[in-house]
């Protein structure tokens, strides 16, 4: 085993063979006479004991823990597209039949939320963090969906009351915009809390839902704002 030597004068480091242990000689750089340490003076660093269980061939029987990724799979893409198309057909049907009662609109807001929230989470989550998946994922999707759907109550009832109008369809464009901003803020906070996201991730999920439902309302002919200048 080679012996590590350091010259005390020029601090040059080099190695010599075991046969020079305890002997004196010149430093190869500054020629200062130095004494080679004895073998007993050498510091040997041992590797930590390997206590991992192994098979008869010495191979570890433990399997590494693999991180499960939540990816935008084909099933998610096709499912989201199918859900959007179905929602559009429903909106067209409501427009052709002259509108829909409030309970049906509430159910529609709830029905379109889960695929939109699931898609929003897939595109907004931090890929460096362990994702949610399985039952835990869908519980969080369900909670966020209910909260997002409930934000429409802010638009339908709270905003008209605050701004002193009889119904949401009488709201001027400015007040309508304020109500939508409040909805976006509440939805973003819910998504952030449910999925442990940053503000940008929460805004993506809430923004996807609100934008999609606004478009569906327009297709269905649901009056949301007054365009009257008076």
MARBA-3410 file (N, C-alpha, C, O; in Angstrom, 1 decimal):
230
0.9,-1.2,0.0,0.0,0.0,0.0,0.9,1.2,0.0,1.8,1.4,0.9 ~ 0.7,2.2,-0.9,1.5,3.4,-1.0,1.3,4.2,0.2,0.2,4.3,0.8 ~ 2.4,5.0,0.6,2.3,5.8,1.8,2.2,7.3,1.3,3.0,7.7,0.5 ~ 1.2,8.0,1.8,1.1,9.4,1.5,2.0,10.3,2.3,2.1,10.1,3.5 ~ 2.8,11.1,1.6,3.8,12.0,2.3,3.5,13.4,1.9,3.2,13.7,0.7
3.7,14.3,2.8,3.5,15.8,2.6,4.8,16.5,3.1,5.1,16.3,4.3 ~ 5.5,17.2,2.2,6.7,17.9,2.6,6.3,19.1,3.6,5.4,19.9,3.2 ~ 6.8,19.2,4.8,6.5,20.3,5.7,6.9,21.6,5.2,6.5,22.6,5.8 ~ 7.9,21.7,4.3,8.4,23.0,3.8,7.6,23.5,2.7,7.2,24.7,2.7 ~ 7.5,22.8,1.6,6.8,23.3,0.4,5.4,22.7,0.2,4.7,23.1,-0.7
5.0,21.8,1.2,3.7,21.3,1.2,3.3,20.4,0.0,2.2,20.2,-0.4 ~ 4.4,19.9,-0.7,4.1,19.1,-1.9,3.7,17.7,-1.4,4.2,17.2,-0.4 ~ 2.7,17.1,-2.0,2.2,15.8,-1.7,2.6,14.8,-2.7,2.5,15.0,-3.9 ~ 3.0,13.6,-2.2,3.4,12.6,-3.1,3.3,11.2,-2.4,3.1,11.2,-1.2 ~ 3.5,10.1,-3.1,3.4,8.8,-2.5,4.7,8.0,-2.7,5.3,8.2,-3.7
5.0,7.2,-1.7,6.2,6.3,-1.8,5.7,4.9,-1.4,4.7,4.7,-0.8 ~ 6.5,4.0,-1.7,6.3,2.6,-1.4,6.4,2.2,0.0,7.0,3.0,0.8 ~ 5.9,1.1,0.4,5.9,0.7,1.9,7.4,0.5,2.3,7.7,0.7,3.5 ~ 8.3,0.2,1.4,9.6,-0.1,1.8,10.4,1.1,2.4,11.4,1.0,3.0 ~ 9.8,2.3,2.1,10.4,3.5,2.6,9.8,4.0,3.9,10.1,5.1,4.3
9.0,3.2,4.5,8.3,3.6,5.8,9.4,3.9,6.9,10.2,3.0,7.1 ~ 9.3,5.0,7.5,10.2,5.4,8.6,11.6,5.9,8.1,12.4,6.2,9.0 ~ 11.8,5.9,6.8,13.1,6.3,6.3,13.1,7.8,6.0,12.1,8.4,5.8 ~ 14.3,8.4,5.9,14.5,9.8,5.5,15.0,9.9,4.1,15.6,9.0,3.5 ~ 14.6,11.0,3.5,15.0,11.3,2.1,14.6,12.7,1.7,13.9,13.3,2.4
15.1,13.1,0.5,14.9,14.5,0.1,13.5,14.6,-0.6,13.0,13.7,-1.2 ~ 12.9,15.8,-0.4,11.6,16.1,-1.1,11.9,16.2,-2.6,12.9,16.8,-3.0 ~ 11.1,15.6,-3.4,11.4,15.6,-4.9,11.3,17.0,-5.5,11.7,17.2,-6.6 ~ 10.7,17.9,-4.8,10.6,19.3,-5.3,11.5,20.3,-4.7,12.3,20.9,-5.5 ~ 11.6,20.4,-3.4,12.5,21.4,-2.7,13.7,20.8,-2.2,14.6,21.5,-1.7
13.9,19.5,-2.2,15.0,18.8,-1.7,15.2,18.8,-0.2,16.2,18.4,0.3 ~ 14.2,19.3,0.5,14.3,19.4,2.0,14.2,17.9,2.5,13.4,17.1,2.0 ~ 15.0,17.6,3.5,15.0,16.3,4.0,13.7,16.0,4.9,13.4,16.8,5.8 ~ 13.0,14.9,4.5,11.8,14.6,5.2,11.8,13.2,5.7,12.6,12.4,5.2 ~ 11.0,12.9,6.7,10.9,11.5,7.2,9.6,10.9,6.7,8.5,11.5,7.0
9.6,9.7,6.1,8.4,9.1,5.6,7.7,8.5,6.8,8.3,7.8,7.6 ~ 6.4,8.7,7.0,5.6,8.1,8.1,5.7,6.6,8.1,5.8,5.9,7.1 ~ 5.6,6.1,9.4,5.5,4.6,9.5,4.1,4.2,9.0,3.1,5.0,8.9 ~ 4.0,2.9,8.7,2.7,2.3,8.3,1.6,2.5,9.3,0.4,2.7,9.0 ~ 2.0,2.4,10.6,1.1,2.5,11.7,0.5,3.9,11.8,-0.5,4.1,12.5
1.2,4.9,11.2,0.7,6.3,11.3,-0.3,6.6,10.2,-0.9,7.7,10.2 ~ -0.5,5.7,9.2,-1.4,6.0,8.1,-2.8,6.0,8.6,-3.2,5.1,9.4 ~ -3.6,6.9,8.1,-5.1,6.9,8.4,-5.8,6.2,7.3,-5.7,6.6,6.1 ~ -6.5,5.1,7.6,-7.2,4.4,6.6,-8.7,4.6,6.8,-9.2,4.4,7.9 ~ -9.3,5.0,5.8,-10.8,5.3,5.8,-11.5,4.0,5.3,-11.3,3.7,4.1
-12.3,3.4,6.1,-13.0,2.2,5.7,-14.4,2.5,5.2,-15.0,3.5,5.8 ~ -14.8,1.8,4.2,-16.2,2.0,3.8,-17.2,1.6,4.8,-16.9,0.6,5.5 ~ -18.4,2.2,4.9,-19.4,1.7,5.9,-19.8,0.3,5.6,-19.8,-0.1,4.4 ~ -20.2,-0.4,6.6,-20.6,-1.8,6.4,-21.9,-1.8,5.5,-22.8,-1.0,5.7 ~ -21.9,-2.8,4.6,-23.0,-2.9,3.7,-24.0,-3.9,4.3,-23.8,-5.2,4.2
-25.0,-3.4,4.9,-26.0,-4.3,5.6,-27.2,-4.6,4.8,-28.2,-5.1,5.3 ~ -27.1,-4.3,3.5,-28.3,-4.5,2.6,-28.4,-6.0,2.3,-27.4,-6.6,2.0 ~ -29.6,-6.5,2.5,-29.8,-8.0,2.2,-29.5,-8.3,0.8,-30.0,-7.6,-0.1 ~ -28.8,-9.4,0.6,-28.4,-9.8,-0.8,-28.9,-11.3,-1.0,-29.1,-12.0,-0.1 ~ -28.9,-11.6,-2.3,-29.2,-13.0,-2.7,-27.9,-13.8,-2.7,-26.9,-13.3,-2.3
-28.0,-15.0,-3.2,-26.9,-15.9,-3.2,-25.8,-15.4,-4.1,-24.6,-15.9,-4.0 ~ -26.1,-14.5,-5.0,-25.1,-14.0,-6.0,-24.5,-12.7,-5.5,-23.7,-12.0,-6.2 ~ -24.9,-12.2,-4.3,-24.4,-11.0,-3.8,-25.1,-9.8,-4.3,-24.6,-8.6,-4.2 ~ -26.3,-9.9,-5.0,-27.0,-8.8,-5.5,-28.1,-8.4,-4.5,-28.8,-9.3,-4.0 ~ -28.3,-7.1,-4.3,-29.3,-6.6,-3.4,-30.7,-7.1,-3.8,-31.0,-7.0,-5.0
-31.4,-7.5,-2.8,-32.8,-8.0,-3.1,-33.8,-6.8,-2.9,-35.0,-7.0,-3.2 ~ -33.3,-5.7,-2.5,-34.2,-4.5,-2.4,-34.4,-3.8,-3.7,-33.4,-3.7,-4.5 ~ -35.6,-3.3,-4.0,-35.8,-2.6,-5.2,-35.9,-1.1,-4.9,-36.6,-0.7,-4.0 ~ -35.3,-0.3,-5.8,-35.4,1.2,-5.6,-36.8,1.6,-5.7,-37.6,1.1,-6.5 ~ -37.2,2.7,-4.9,-38.5,3.3,-5.0,-38.6,4.2,-6.2,-37.8,5.1,-6.3
-39.5,3.9,-7.1,-39.6,4.7,-8.3,-40.7,5.8,-8.1,-41.8,5.5,-7.5 ~ -40.4,7.0,-8.6,-41.4,8.0,-8.5,-42.5,7.9,-9.5,-42.1,7.7,-10.7 ~ -43.7,7.9,-9.2,-44.8,7.8,-10.1,-45.1,9.2,-10.7,-45.4,10.1,-10.0 ~ -45.0,9.3,-12.0,-45.2,10.6,-12.6,-46.7,10.8,-13.1,-47.3,9.8,-13.5 ~ -47.2,12.0,-13.0,-48.5,12.3,-13.5,-48.3,13.0,-14.8,-48.0,14.2,-14.8
-48.4,12.3,-15.9,-48.2,12.8,-17.2,-49.5,13.1,-17.9,-50.5,12.6,-17.6 ~ -49.4,13.9,-19.0,-50.5,14.2,-19.8,-50.6,13.0,-20.8,-50.0,13.1,-21.9 ~ -51.3,12.0,-20.5,-51.4,10.8,-21.3,-52.4,11.0,-22.4,-53.1,11.9,-22.4 ~ -52.4,10.0,-23.3,-53.4,10.1,-24.4,-54.8,9.9,-23.8,-55.7,10.6,-24.3 ~ -54.9,9.1,-22.8,-56.3,8.9,-22.2,-56.8,10.2,-21.6,-58.0,10.5,-21.8
-55.9,10.9,-21.0,-56.3,12.2,-20.4,-56.6,13.2,-21.5,-57.6,13.9,-21.3 ~ -55.8,13.3,-22.5,-56.1,14.2,-23.6,-57.4,13.9,-24.3,-58.3,14.8,-24.5 ~ -57.6,12.6,-24.7,-58.9,12.2,-25.3,-60.1,12.4,-24.4,-61.2,12.8,-24.9 ~ -59.9,12.0,-23.1,-61.0,12.2,-22.2,-61.4,13.7,-22.0,-62.6,14.0,-21.9 ~ -60.4,14.5,-22.0,-60.7,16.0,-21.9,-61.4,16.5,-23.1,-62.3,17.3,-23.0
-60.9,16.1,-24.3,-61.5,16.5,-25.5,-62.9,16.0,-25.6,-63.9,16.7,-26.0 ~ -63.1,14.7,-25.2,-64.5,14.2,-25.2,-65.4,14.9,-24.3,-66.6,15.2,-24.6 ~ -64.9,15.2,-23.1,-65.7,16.0,-22.1,-66.1,17.4,-22.6,-67.2,17.8,-22.4 ~ -65.1,18.0,-23.3,-65.4,19.4,-23.8,-66.4,19.3,-24.9,-67.4,20.1,-25.0 ~ -66.3,18.3,-25.8,-67.3,18.2,-26.9,-68.7,17.9,-26.4,-69.7,18.4,-26.9
-68.7,17.0,-25.4,-70.0,16.7,-24.8,-70.6,17.9,-24.1,-71.8,18.2,-24.2 ~ -69.8,18.7,-23.4,-70.3,19.9,-22.8,-70.8,20.9,-23.8,-71.8,21.6,-23.6 ~ -70.1,21.0,-25.0,-70.5,22.0,-26.0,-71.8,21.5,-26.6,-72.7,22.4,-26.9 ~ -72.0,20.2,-26.8,-73.3,19.7,-27.4,-74.4,20.0,-26.4,-75.5,20.4,-26.8 ~ -74.1,19.8,-25.1,-75.1,20.1,-24.1,-75.5,21.6,-24.1,-76.7,22.0,-24.0
-74.5,22.5,-24.2,-74.7,23.9,-24.3,-75.5,24.3,-25.5,-76.4,25.2,-25.4 ~ -75.2,23.7,-26.6,-76.0,24.0,-27.8,-77.4,23.5,-27.7,-78.4,24.2,-28.1 ~ -77.6,22.4,-27.0,-79.0,21.9,-26.8,-79.8,22.8,-25.9,-81.0,23.0,-26.1 ~ -79.1,23.3,-24.8,-79.8,24.3,-23.9,-80.2,25.6,-24.7,-81.2,26.1,-24.4 ~ -79.3,26.0,-25.6,-79.6,27.2,-26.4,-80.8,27.0,-27.3,-81.7,27.9,-27.4
-80.9,25.8,-27.9,-82.0,25.5,-28.8,-83.3,25.3,-28.1,-84.3,25.6,-28.7 ~ -83.2,24.9,-26.9,-84.5,24.7,-26.1,-84.9,25.9,-25.3,-85.9,25.8,-24.5 ~ -84.2,27.0,-25.5,-84.6,28.2,-24.8,-84.0,28.4,-23.4,-84.6,29.2,-22.7 ~ -82.9,27.8,-23.1,-82.3,28.0,-21.8,-82.6,26.8,-20.8,-83.1,25.8,-21.2 ~ -82.1,27.0,-19.6,-82.2,25.9,-18.6,-82.4,26.5,-17.2,-82.0,27.6,-17.0
-83.1,25.8,-16.4,-83.3,26.2,-15.0,-82.0,26.3,-14.2,-81.0,25.6,-14.6 ~ -82.0,27.0,-13.1,-80.8,27.1,-12.3,-80.2,25.8,-11.8,-79.0,25.6,-11.9 ~ -81.1,24.9,-11.3,-80.5,23.6,-10.8,-79.7,22.9,-11.9,-78.7,22.2,-11.6 ~ -80.2,22.9,-13.2,-79.5,22.3,-14.3,-78.1,23.0,-14.5,-77.2,22.3,-14.9 ~ -78.1,24.3,-14.5,-76.9,25.0,-14.7,-75.9,24.7,-13.6,-74.7,24.6,-13.8
-76.3,24.5,-12.3,-75.4,24.2,-11.2,-74.8,22.8,-11.5,-73.6,22.6,-11.3 ~ -75.7,21.8,-11.9,-75.2,20.5,-12.2,-74.2,20.5,-13.3,-73.2,19.8,-13.3 ~ -74.4,21.3,-14.4,-73.5,21.4,-15.5,-72.2,22.0,-15.0,-71.1,21.5,-15.5 ~ -72.2,23.0,-14.2,-71.0,23.6,-13.6,-70.2,22.6,-12.9,-68.9,22.6,-12.9 ~ -70.8,21.7,-12.1,-70.2,20.6,-11.4,-69.6,19.5,-12.3,-68.6,19.0,-12.1
-70.4,19.2,-13.3,-70.0,18.1,-14.2,-68.8,18.4,-15.0,-68.0,17.5,-15.3 ~ -68.6,19.6,-15.5,-67.5,19.9,-16.3,-66.2,20.2,-15.5,-65.1,20.2,-16.1 ~ -66.4,20.4,-14.2,-65.2,20.8,-13.4,-64.1,19.7,-13.3,-63.0,20.0,-13.5 ~ -64.4,18.4,-12.9,-63.4,17.4,-12.7,-62.4,17.2,-13.9,-61.2,17.3,-13.7 ~ -62.9,17.1,-15.1,-61.9,16.9,-16.2,-61.1,18.2,-16.4,-59.9,18.1,-16.8
-61.7,19.3,-16.2,-60.9,20.6,-16.4,-59.9,20.7,-15.3,-58.7,21.1,-15.6 ~ -60.2,20.4,-14.1,-59.3,20.5,-12.9,-58.2,19.5,-13.1,-57.0,19.8,-12.9 ~ -58.5,18.3,-13.5,-57.5,17.2,-13.7,-56.5,17.6,-14.8,-55.3,17.4,-14.7 ~ -57.0,18.2,-15.9,-56.1,18.6,-17.0,-55.3,19.8,-16.5,-54.1,19.9,-16.8 ~ -55.9,20.7,-15.8,-55.2,21.9,-15.3,-54.0,21.5,-14.4,-52.9,22.1,-14.4
-54.3,20.5,-13.5,-53.2,20.0,-12.6,-52.1,19.4,-13.4,-50.9,19.5,-13.0 ~ -52.4,18.6,-14.4,-51.4,18.0,-15.2,-50.4,18.9,-15.9,-49.2,18.6,-16.1 ~ -50.9,20.1,-16.3,-50.1,21.1,-17.0,-49.5,22.1,-16.1,-48.6,22.9,-16.5 ~ -49.9,22.2,-14.8,-49.4,23.3,-13.9,-48.6,22.8,-12.8,-47.9,23.6,-12.2 ~ -48.5,21.5,-12.5,-47.8,21.0,-11.3,-46.3,21.1,-11.5,-45.8,21.1,-12.7
-45.6,21.2,-10.4,-44.1,21.2,-10.5,-43.6,19.8,-10.7,-43.8,18.9,-9.8 ~ -42.9,19.6,-11.8,-42.4,18.3,-12.1,-41.3,17.8,-11.2,-41.0,16.6,-11.2 ~ -40.7,18.7,-10.4,-39.7,18.3,-9.5,-40.3,17.8,-8.2,-39.5,17.2,-7.4 ~ -41.6,17.9,-8.0,-42.2,17.4,-6.7,-42.9,16.1,-7.0,-43.4,15.9,-8.1 ~ -43.1,15.3,-6.0,-43.8,14.1,-6.1,-45.3,14.4,-6.4,-45.9,15.2,-5.6
-45.9,13.8,-7.4,-47.2,14.2,-7.8,-48.3,13.4,-6.9,-47.9,12.4,-6.3 ~ -49.5,13.9,-7.0,-50.6,13.1,-6.4,-51.1,12.2,-7.5,-51.1,12.5,-8.6 ~ -51.6,11.0,-7.0,-52.1,10.0,-8.0,-53.1,9.1,-7.3,-53.1,9.1,-6.1 ~ -53.8,8.4,-8.1,-54.8,7.4,-7.6,-55.9,8.1,-6.8,-56.4,9.2,-7.2 ~ -56.4,7.4,-5.8,-57.5,7.9,-5.0,-57.3,9.3,-4.4,-58.2,10.2,-4.4
-56.1,9.5,-3.9,-55.8,10.8,-3.3,-55.9,11.9,-4.3,-56.4,13.0,-4.0 ~ -55.4,11.7,-5.6,-55.5,12.7,-6.6,-57.0,13.0,-6.9,-57.3,14.2,-7.0 ~ -57.9,12.0,-7.0,-59.2,12.3,-7.4,-60.0,12.9,-6.3,-61.0,13.6,-6.5 ~ -59.7,12.6,-5.0,-60.3,13.3,-3.9,-60.0,14.8,-4.0,-60.9,15.7,-3.8 ~ -58.7,15.2,-4.2,-58.4,16.6,-4.4,-59.0,17.2,-5.6,-59.4,18.4,-5.5
-59.1,16.5,-6.7,-59.8,17.0,-7.8,-61.3,17.3,-7.5,-61.8,18.3,-7.9 ~ -61.9,16.4,-6.8,-63.4,16.5,-6.4,-63.6,17.8,-5.5,-64.5,18.5,-5.7 ~ -62.7,17.9,-4.5,-62.8,19.1,-3.6,-62.6,20.4,-4.4,-63.4,21.3,-4.2 ~ -61.6,20.4,-5.2,-61.4,21.7,-6.0,-62.5,21.9,-7.0,-62.9,23.1,-7.2 ~ -63.1,20.9,-7.6,-64.2,21.0,-8.5,-65.4,21.6,-7.8,-66.1,22.5,-8.4
-65.7,21.2,-6.6,-66.9,21.7,-5.9,-66.7,23.2,-5.6,-67.6,24.0,-5.7 ~ -65.5,23.5,-5.1,-65.2,24.9,-4.8,-65.3,25.8,-6.0,-65.8,26.9,-6.0 ~ -64.7,25.4,-7.2,-64.8,26.1,-8.4,-66.2,26.3,-8.9,-66.6,27.4,-9.3 ~ -67.0,25.3,-8.8,-68.4,25.4,-9.2,-69.1,26.4,-8.3,-70.0,27.1,-8.7 ~ -68.8,26.3,-7.0,-69.4,27.2,-6.0,-69.1,28.7,-6.3,-69.9,29.5,-5.9
-68.0,28.9,-6.9,-67.6,30.4,-7.1,-68.6,31.0,-8.1,-68.7,32.3,-8.1 ~ -69.3,30.2,-8.9,-70.4,30.8,-9.7,-71.5,31.4,-8.9,-72.2,32.3,-9.3 ~ -71.6,30.9,-7.6,-72.6,31.5,-6.7,-72.2,33.0,-6.4,-73.1,33.8,-6.2 ~ -70.9,33.3,-6.4,-70.5,34.6,-6.2,-71.0,35.5,-7.3,-71.4,36.6,-7.1 ~ -70.9,35.0,-8.5,-71.3,35.8,-9.7,-72.8,35.9,-9.8,-73.3,37.0,-10.1
-73.5,34.8,-9.5,-75.0,34.8,-9.7,-75.7,35.5,-8.6,-76.8,36.1,-8.8 ~ -75.2,35.5,-7.3,-76.0,36.0,-6.2,-75.2,37.1,-5.4,-75.8,38.2,-5.1 ~ -74.0,36.9,-5.1,-73.2,37.9,-4.3,-73.0,39.2,-5.1,-73.3,40.3,-4.5 ~ -72.5,39.1,-6.3,-72.2,40.3,-7.1,-73.5,41.2,-7.3,-73.4,42.4,-7.1 ~ -74.6,40.6,-7.7,-75.8,41.5,-7.9,-76.2,42.2,-6.6,-76.6,43.3,-6.6
-76.1,41.4,-5.4,-76.4,42.0,-4.2,-75.5,43.2,-3.8,-75.9,44.2,-3.3 ~ -74.2,42.9,-4.0,-73.2,44.0,-3.6,-73.3,45.2,-4.4,-73.3,46.3,-3.9 ~ -73.6,45.0,-5.7,-73.6,46.2,-6.6,-75.1,46.7,-6.9,-75.3,47.5,-7.7 ~ -76.0,46.1,-6.1,-77.4,46.6,-6.1,-78.1,46.4,-7.4,-78.7,47.3,-8.0 ~ -78.1,45.1,-7.9,-78.8,44.7,-9.1,-79.7,43.6,-8.7,-79.4,42.8,-7.8
-80.8,43.4,-9.5,-81.7,42.3,-9.3,-81.2,40.9,-9.6,-81.4,39.9,-9.0 ~ -80.4,40.8,-10.7,-79.8,39.6,-11.1,-78.5,39.8,-11.9,-78.2,40.9,-12.3 ~ -77.8,38.7,-12.1,-76.4,38.8,-12.6,-76.4,39.3,-14.1,-75.5,40.0,-14.5 ~ -77.5,39.0,-14.8,-77.5,39.4,-16.2,-77.6,41.0,-16.3,-77.5,41.5,-17.4 ~ -77.9,41.7,-15.2,-78.0,43.1,-15.3,-76.7,43.8,-14.9,-76.6,45.0,-15.0
-75.7,43.0,-14.6,-74.4,43.6,-14.2,-73.7,44.3,-15.4,-73.6,43.7,-16.5 ~ -73.2,45.5,-15.2,-72.4,46.1,-16.3,-71.1,45.4,-16.5,-70.7,44.5,-15.6 ~ -70.4,45.6,-17.6,-69.2,44.9,-17.9,-68.1,45.0,-16.8,-67.4,44.1,-16.5 ~ -68.0,46.3,-16.2,-67.0,46.5,-15.2,-67.2,45.6,-14.0,-66.3,45.0,-13.5 ~ -68.5,45.6,-13.5,-68.8,44.9,-12.3,-68.7,43.4,-12.6,-68.3,42.6,-11.7
-69.1,43.0,-13.8,-68.9,41.6,-14.2,-67.5,41.2,-14.1,-67.1,40.1,-13.7 ~ -66.6,42.0,-14.6,-65.1,41.7,-14.6,-64.6,41.6,-13.2,-63.8,40.7,-12.9 ~ -65.1,42.5,-12.3,-64.7,42.4,-10.8,-65.1,41.1,-10.2,-64.4,40.5,-9.5 ~ -66.3,40.7,-10.5,-66.8,39.4,-10.0,-66.0,38.2,-10.5,-65.7,37.3,-9.7 ~ -65.6,38.3,-11.8,-64.8,37.2,-12.3,-63.4,37.2,-11.7,-62.9,36.1,-11.5
-62.9,38.3,-11.4,-61.6,38.4,-10.7,-61.7,37.7,-9.3,-60.8,37.0,-8.9 ~ -62.7,38.0,-8.6,-62.9,37.4,-7.3,-63.1,35.9,-7.4,-62.5,35.2,-6.6 ~ -63.8,35.5,-8.4,-64.0,34.0,-8.7,-62.6,33.4,-8.9,-62.3,32.3,-8.4 ~ -61.8,34.1,-9.8,-60.5,33.5,-10.1,-59.6,33.4,-8.8,-58.9,32.5,-8.7 ~ -59.7,34.5,-8.0,-58.8,34.5,-6.8,-59.3,33.3,-5.8,-58.4,32.6,-5.3
-60.6,33.2,-5.6,-61.1,32.1,-4.7,-60.7,30.7,-5.3,-60.3,29.8,-4.6 ~ -60.9,30.5,-6.6,-60.6,29.3,-7.2,-59.1,28.9,-7.2,-58.7,27.8,-7.0 ~ -58.3,30.0,-7.4,-56.8,29.8,-7.3,-56.4,29.3,-5.9,-55.5,28.4,-5.8 ~ -56.9,30.0,-4.9,-56.6,29.6,-3.5,-57.0,28.2,-3.2,-56.3,27.4,-2.5 ~ -58.2,27.8,-3.7,-58.6,26.4,-3.5,-57.7,25.4,-4.2,-57.4,24.4,-3.6
-57.3,25.7,-5.4,-56.4,24.8,-6.1,-55.0,24.7,-5.5,-54.4,23.6,-5.4 ~ -54.5,25.9,-5.0,-53.2,25.9,-4.4,-53.2,25.0,-3.1,-52.3,24.3,-2.8 ~ -54.3,25.2,-2.3,-54.4,24.4,-1.1,-54.6,22.9,-1.3,-54.0,22.1,-0.6 ~ -55.4,22.6,-2.3,-55.6,21.2,-2.6,-54.4,20.4,-3.2,-54.2,19.3,-2.9 ~ -53.7,21.1,-4.1,-52.6,20.4,-4.8,-51.2,20.9,-4.4,-50.2,20.5,-5.0
-51.1,21.7,-3.3,-49.8,22.2,-2.9,-49.1,22.9,-4.0,-47.9,22.6,-4.3 ~ -49.7,23.8,-4.7,-49.2,24.5,-5.9,-48.7,25.9,-5.5,-49.1,26.5,-4.5 ~ -47.9,26.5,-6.4,-47.6,27.9,-6.3,-48.8,28.7,-6.8,-49.7,28.1,-7.4 ~ -48.7,30.0,-6.7,-49.8,30.9,-7.2,-50.1,30.7,-8.7,-51.2,30.6,-9.1 ~ -49.0,30.5,-9.4,-49.2,30.4,-10.9,-49.9,29.1,-11.2,-50.8,29.1,-12.1
-49.7,28.0,-10.5,-50.4,26.8,-10.7,-51.9,26.9,-10.4,-52.7,26.4,-11.1 ~ -52.2,27.5,-9.3,-53.5,27.7,-8.9,-54.3,28.6,-9.9,-55.4,28.3,-10.2 ~ -53.6,29.6,-10.4,-54.2,30.5,-11.4,-54.5,29.7,-12.7,-55.5,29.9,-13.4 ~ -53.6,28.8,-13.1,-53.9,28.0,-14.3,-55.1,27.1,-14.2,-56.0,27.1,-15.0 ~ -55.2,26.4,-13.0,-56.4,25.5,-12.8,-57.7,26.3,-12.8,-58.7,26.0,-13.5
-57.7,27.4,-12.0,-58.9,28.2,-11.9,-59.2,28.9,-13.2,-60.4,29.1,-13.6 ~ -58.2,29.4,-13.9,-58.4,30.1,-15.2,-58.9,29.2,-16.3,-59.8,29.6,-17.0 ~ -58.4,27.9,-16.3,-58.9,27.0,-17.3,-60.4,26.7,-17.0,-61.2,26.7,-18.0 ~ -60.8,26.5,-15.8,-62.2,26.2,-15.5,-63.1,27.4,-15.8,-64.1,27.3,-16.5 ~ -62.7,28.6,-15.3,-63.6,29.8,-15.5,-63.7,30.1,-17.0,-64.8,30.5,-17.5
-62.6,30.1,-17.7,-62.6,30.3,-19.2,-63.5,29.4,-19.9,-64.4,29.8,-20.7 ~ -63.4,28.1,-19.6,-64.2,27.1,-20.3,-65.7,27.2,-20.0,-66.5,27.1,-20.8 ~ -66.0,27.5,-18.7,-67.4,27.7,-18.3,-68.0,28.9,-18.9,-69.2,29.0,-19.2 ~ -67.2,30.0,-19.0,-67.7,31.2,-19.7,-68.1,31.0,-21.1,-69.1,31.4,-21.6 ~ -67.2,30.2,-21.8,-67.5,29.9,-23.2,-68.7,29.1,-23.3,-69.6,29.3,-24.2
-68.9,28.1,-22.5,-70.1,27.2,-22.5,-71.3,28.1,-22.2,-72.4,27.8,-22.8 ~ -71.2,29.0,-21.3,-72.4,29.9,-21.0,-72.8,30.7,-22.3,-73.9,30.9,-22.6 ~ -71.8,31.2,-23.0,-72.0,32.0,-24.2,-72.7,31.1,-25.2,-73.6,31.5,-25.9 ~ -72.2,29.9,-25.4,-72.8,28.9,-26.4,-74.2,28.6,-26.0,-75.1,28.5,-26.9 ~ -74.5,28.4,-24.7,-75.8,28.0,-24.2,-76.8,29.2,-24.2,-78.0,29.0,-24.0
-76.2,30.4,-24.4,-77.1,31.6,-24.4,-77.5,32.0,-23.0,-78.5,32.7,-22.9 ~ -76.7,31.7,-22.0,-77.0,32.1,-20.6,-76.5,33.6,-20.5,-75.4,33.9,-20.6 ~ -77.4,34.5,-20.1,-77.1,35.9,-20.0,-76.2,36.1,-18.8,-76.6,35.8,-17.6 ~ -75.1,36.7,-18.9,-74.1,37.0,-17.8,-73.9,38.4,-17.6,-73.5,38.8,-16.5 ~ -74.1,39.3,-18.5,-73.7,40.7,-18.4,-74.7,41.5,-19.2,-75.2,41.1,-20.2
-74.8,42.8,-18.8,-75.7,43.7,-19.5,-74.8,44.6,-20.4,-73.8,45.2,-19.9 ~ -75.1,44.6,-21.6,-74.3,45.4,-22.6,-74.9,46.8,-22.8,-74.5,47.5,-23.7 ~ -75.9,47.1,-22.0,-76.6,48.4,-22.2,-75.7,49.5,-21.6,-75.1,49.3,-20.6 ~ -75.7,50.6,-22.2,-74.9,51.7,-21.8,-75.5,52.5,-20.6,-74.9,53.4,-20.0 ~ -76.8,52.2,-20.4,-77.5,53.0,-19.3,-77.3,52.4,-18.0,-77.8,52.9,-17.0
END
